[in-house]
Amino acid sequence: MDRRLVTVTLAASLVSALAAAVAPVAAQAADKEKCYGVALKGQNDCAAGSHDCAGHSTISYDKQSFKLVPAGTCKTIKTPHGHGMLMPGKA
């Protein structure tokens, strides 16, 4: 086989595989929203404030950390510190 044809075929296969892997993630993210102030200690979905990784929050209900929740439900989630917020709050 021609070397260029092999290269193009491999590149096309790689692009197809990447597109298939990204599509479910994009669809999943579309029906979720970031909800700040509702994550329990160690259960956050973001890097914010004093930590740089998901699951590293050391404070429950941290207003700088979010949890992904079903779209449209964040403000209805009640915690001991108030309702969930769509934007990060002040620490």
Residue pairs with C-beta under 8 A, 6 or more apart in sequence:
29 68
30 71
31 70
31 71
32 68
32 69
32 70
32 71
33 68
33 69
33 70
33 71
33 72
33 73
33 74
33 86
34 45
34 46
34 66
34 67
34 68
34 74
34 86
35 66
35 67
35 68
35 69
35 73
35 74
35 77
35 84
35 85
35 86
36 63
36 64
36 65
36 66
36 84
36 85
36 86
36 87
36 88
36 89
37 61
37 62
37 63
37 65
37 79
37 81
37 82
37 83
37 84
37 85
37 89
38 61
38 66
38 67
38 69
38 74
38 77
38 79
38 84
39 45
39 57
39 60
39 61
39 62
39 65
39 66
39 67
40 60
40 61
41 57
41 58
41 59
41 60
42 55
42 56
42 57
42 58
43 55
43 57
43 67
44 51
44 54
44 55
44 56
44 57
44 62
44 65
44 66
44 67
45 54
45 65
45 66
45 67
45 68
46 54
46 65
46 66
47 53
47 54
47 56
48 62
48 64
48 65
48 66
48 88
49 57
49 62
49 64
49 65
49 91
50 58
51 57
51 58
51 65
57 65
59 65
61 79
61 80
61 81
62 91
63 85
63 88
63 89
63 90
63 91
64 88
64 89
64 91
66 88
69 77
69 84
74 84
74 85
74 86
75 83
75 84
75 85
75 86
76 83
76 84
77 83
77 84
